[in-house]
Structures are given as structure tokens and as C-alpha cells.
Amino acid sequence: MPVTLAEIKDDSYVKAYITQADKHMEAIGFTEHGFRHAELVSNISMNVLRRLHFPDREAELAGMAGYLHDIGNAIGRSFHAVSAAMLAQSVLIRLGMSPEEMMVVMNAIGNHEEDYGMATSTISAAIILGDKTDVHRSRVRTPDPLTRDIHDRVNLAAQRSFLRVDNERKLIELEIDIDTTISQVMEYFEIFLSRMVICRRAAEFLGCEFGLVINGVKLL
């Protein structure tokens, strides 16, 4: 029987990896990278491929890669995508995943960071879109509107974010509502421009255009 997403979520090692990854990110002052983020990226990754009518198994593999993509933070932040892929390997082997599927999942995990990754498969493209579009106030650990940290300000200002996938128009569009009393729209581009570039390339890999709408105004 093929390995399922439910098995991965229930694995004790995966739970330990995600717990430790989030503790590490908190210790170095980063936004939430725990079960909430893993679950959201997993769901978005699956939904992207399902809405574009890719096979169900590809969508589930994207969900697995999305759930595991940040476990490398349990070891360290630098090159955490590569660390995550290697940690995932041991889990997937133990659960009995085929070598072919395992390598697809590992490739997707290892390529999700904009600094050194790129979309090389439908699954990697999906988790890039799922990961890089998660901007929301619920990720901020200390919700102080006067914070000097620009990442916290931008996430805190994001009242709503939604990745819309339109198969007929071949358009993948990120919609964000930003409270400009907390952070200006320009600050979003200041820290997230490279993320939007890798999202555009991921959308193109899936045969779509990428769009960005902030406060109802189409910017990309």
C-alpha cells in the first residue's frame, strides 16, 4: 500500500522534528514554523494541484512534501531545505515509500527555498507556492504593532491571505489584506520580493501566470 499523508502526520519522529524546528525558530526570533505552518502549506500544496486537475497521487505527495518541508529547522536554519529532505528520507524509508516517490518528495523539499531552490516538478512548484504565500498575523509570536522587526510587522499587518487558483484562466493569484496602519505595502515588497519571483516561476512551471492583489489592487 502507498504511504499516506495521514501516516506521516501520525509519525512520532515527524512530530518531534516539527516541534523542535518551531522551538529553534522561536529561539532565533523567527515567526511560527510549527504545526500550523506545516498543515497550511500541506493543504495549499494539495489544493493547487487538485484545482489544476493533476492526478490525486501527485497532490497527496505535494501534501506530504509540504508537511515535511521545514523539519530541517530542527537542526539549523542554514540550508534547512536540504536538511529537511535528508530527515524526511529516513521517515519515508521506514514507512515503506517507494524509491521513486521518495525522491520526488525529497527533491521538492530540497528546492523550496528561494536562495538556492527552484521548481523542478509539479510537486516542488506546489510547495513553493504553499510556503511562500503564508503571510498572516497568526504567525507572529509577539503581536506588538510597534515592533521594529519588519517581518513581524508585515505578518502582523496581514489580516487575510488567500491563494486563488483559476484553472480556466491559468492564473494563480495571492490575495492579501494589509492593515497599513501597522505596515506599508512597500515593506511587503522589501522583504518578500524574492519570494514573489520564485512563486512566479513555480506558477509558470505549472502552466499558469502568477498574480498579486493587495488591498484589492492588482500589483502583479
C-alpha positions as CSV (number, residue, x, y, z in Angstrom):
1,M,0.0,0.0,0.0
2,P,1.3,3.5,-0.8
3,V,2.3,5.7,2.1
4,T,-0.4,8.2,3.1
5,L,-0.2,11.8,4.3
6,A,-2.1,10.6,7.4
7,E,0.7,8.2,8.3
8,I,3.3,10.9,8.0
9,K,1.3,13.3,10.3
10,D,0.9,10.5,12.8
11,D,4.7,9.6,12.9
12,S,6.3,10.2,16.2
13,Y,9.6,11.3,14.6
14,V,7.8,13.8,12.3
15,K,6.0,15.3,15.3
16,A,9.4,15.6,17.2
17,Y,11.0,17.2,14.2
18,I,8.3,19.9,13.8
19,T,8.2,20.6,17.5
20,Q,11.9,21.1,17.7
21,A,12.0,23.1,14.4
22,D,9.5,25.6,15.8
23,K,11.4,25.9,19.1
24,H,14.5,26.6,17.2
25,M,12.9,29.3,15.1
26,E,11.3,30.9,18.2
27,A,14.7,31.0,19.9
28,I,16.3,32.8,16.9
29,G,13.4,35.3,16.7
30,F,11.5,34.0,13.6
31,T,7.8,33.7,13.0
32,E,5.8,30.5,13.6
33,H,7.2,27.4,11.8
34,G,5.3,24.7,13.6
35,F,2.3,22.5,13.1
36,R,0.1,25.4,11.9
37,H,2.5,26.3,9.1
38,A,3.1,22.7,8.2
39,E,-0.6,21.9,7.9
40,L,-1.3,25.0,5.9
41,V,1.5,24.5,3.4
42,S,0.4,20.9,3.0
43,N,-3.2,21.8,2.4
44,I,-2.4,24.6,-0.1
45,S,0.1,22.5,-2.0
46,M,-2.5,19.7,-2.4
47,N,-5.2,22.2,-3.4
48,V,-3.0,23.9,-6.0
49,L,-2.6,20.6,-7.9
50,R,-6.1,19.4,-7.4
51,R,-7.6,22.7,-8.8
52,L,-5.3,22.4,-11.8
53,H,-6.5,18.8,-12.3
54,F,-3.3,17.0,-11.6
55,P,-3.5,13.3,-10.5
56,D,-4.7,12.7,-6.9
57,R,-1.4,10.9,-6.0
58,E,0.7,13.9,-7.1
59,A,-1.5,16.1,-5.0
60,E,-1.0,13.8,-2.0
61,L,2.7,13.7,-2.5
62,A,2.7,17.5,-2.6
63,G,0.8,17.4,0.7
64,M,3.5,15.2,2.2
65,A,6.3,17.4,0.9
66,G,4.5,20.5,2.2
67,Y,4.0,19.0,5.6
68,L,7.7,18.0,5.9
69,H,9.4,20.9,4.1
70,D,10.6,22.8,7.2
71,I,11.7,20.0,9.5
72,G,15.3,20.8,8.7
73,N,14.9,23.8,11.0
74,A,15.2,21.3,13.9
75,I,18.9,21.1,13.0
76,G,19.6,24.6,11.9
77,R,18.3,27.5,9.7
78,S,21.1,27.5,7.1
79,F,20.3,25.1,4.2
80,H,17.3,23.8,6.2
81,A,15.6,22.7,3.0
82,V,18.4,20.2,2.3
83,S,18.5,19.1,6.0
84,A,14.7,18.6,5.8
85,A,15.0,16.4,2.7
86,M,17.5,14.2,4.4
87,L,15.5,13.9,7.6
88,A,12.4,13.1,5.5
89,Q,14.3,10.3,3.8
90,S,14.7,8.2,6.9
91,V,11.0,8.7,7.7
92,L,9.8,7.7,4.2
93,I,12.1,4.7,4.1
94,R,10.8,3.4,7.4
95,L,7.2,3.9,6.3
96,G,7.9,1.9,3.2
97,M,7.6,4.5,0.4
98,S,8.9,3.5,-3.0
99,P,12.3,4.9,-4.0
100,E,10.7,6.7,-7.0
101,E,8.1,8.6,-4.9
102,M,10.6,9.2,-2.1
103,M,13.0,11.0,-4.4
104,V,10.2,13.2,-5.8
105,V,9.2,14.3,-2.3
106,M,12.9,14.8,-1.3
107,N,13.5,16.9,-4.4
108,A,10.5,19.1,-3.7
109,I,11.5,19.7,-0.1
110,G,15.1,20.4,-1.0
111,N,14.1,23.1,-3.6
112,H,11.6,25.2,-1.7
113,E,13.9,28.0,-0.6
114,E,14.3,31.0,-2.9
115,D,18.0,31.4,-2.2
116,Y,19.0,28.1,-3.8
117,G,15.9,26.3,-4.9
118,M,13.6,26.2,-7.9
119,A,10.6,24.4,-9.2
120,T,11.7,21.2,-10.9
121,S,8.5,19.2,-10.7
122,T,4.8,19.8,-10.2
123,I,5.2,18.9,-6.6
124,S,8.1,21.2,-5.9
125,A,6.2,24.0,-7.6
126,A,3.1,23.4,-5.5
127,I,5.0,23.5,-2.1
128,I,6.9,26.7,-3.2
129,L,3.5,28.3,-3.7
130,G,2.1,26.9,-0.5
131,D,5.1,28.0,1.6
132,K,5.9,31.4,0.2
133,T,2.3,32.7,0.3
134,D,1.8,32.0,4.0
135,V,1.9,35.6,5.4
136,H,-0.6,36.2,8.2
137,R,-0.7,37.8,11.7
138,S,-1.3,34.4,13.3
139,R,2.4,33.6,12.6
140,V,3.6,36.4,14.9
141,R,4.7,35.3,18.3
142,T,4.7,38.7,20.0
143,P,1.9,40.8,18.4
144,D,3.3,44.2,19.2
145,P,2.3,46.8,16.4
146,L,5.3,48.9,17.4
147,T,7.8,46.1,16.8
148,R,11.0,47.1,15.0
149,D,11.2,43.7,13.2
150,I,10.0,44.2,9.7
151,H,9.0,40.5,9.3
152,D,6.8,40.7,12.3
153,R,5.2,44.0,11.2
154,V,4.4,42.7,7.7
155,N,2.9,39.4,9.0
156,L,1.0,41.3,11.8
157,A,-0.4,43.7,9.2
158,A,-1.7,40.8,7.0
159,Q,-5.3,40.4,8.1
160,R,-6.1,37.9,5.3
161,S,-4.2,36.0,2.7
162,F,-5.6,33.6,0.2
163,L,-4.1,31.8,-2.8
164,R,-6.7,31.6,-5.5
165,V,-6.2,29.0,-8.3
166,D,-8.2,29.5,-11.5
167,N,-7.7,26.6,-13.8
168,E,-9.8,28.1,-16.7
169,R,-7.7,31.3,-16.7
170,K,-4.5,29.5,-15.8
171,L,-4.0,32.1,-13.1
172,I,-2.6,31.6,-9.6
173,E,-3.2,34.7,-7.5
174,L,-2.2,35.7,-4.0
175,E,-4.8,38.0,-2.3
176,I,-3.6,39.8,0.8
177,D,-5.4,42.4,3.0
178,I,-2.8,44.6,4.8
179,D,-3.5,47.0,7.6
180,T,-1.5,49.9,6.5
181,T,-1.5,51.5,10.0
182,I,0.8,48.7,11.0
183,S,2.9,48.2,7.9
184,Q,3.0,49.9,4.5
185,V,2.6,47.9,1.3
186,M,6.2,48.8,0.3
187,E,7.5,46.9,3.3
188,Y,5.9,43.7,1.9
189,F,7.9,44.0,-1.3
190,E,11.0,45.0,0.7
191,I,11.2,41.5,2.3
192,F,9.1,39.3,0.0
193,L,10.1,40.3,-3.5
194,S,12.4,37.3,-3.9
195,R,9.5,35.1,-2.7
196,M,7.2,36.5,-5.3
197,V,9.8,35.8,-8.0
198,I,10.1,32.1,-7.1
199,C,6.3,32.0,-6.9
200,R,6.0,33.4,-10.4
201,R,8.5,30.8,-11.7
202,A,6.6,28.0,-9.8
203,A,3.3,29.1,-11.4
204,E,4.9,29.2,-14.8
205,F,6.2,25.6,-14.3
206,L,2.5,24.6,-13.7
207,G,1.5,26.4,-16.9
208,C,0.0,29.4,-15.1
209,E,0.6,33.1,-14.5
210,F,1.2,34.4,-11.0
211,G,-0.7,37.5,-9.7
212,L,-0.6,39.5,-6.5
213,V,-3.5,41.5,-5.2
214,I,-3.0,43.7,-2.1
215,N,-6.0,45.5,-0.6
216,G,-8.0,44.9,-3.7
217,V,-5.4,46.4,-6.1
218,K,-3.6,44.1,-8.6
219,L,0.1,44.7,-8.3
220,L,1.5,41.8,-10.3
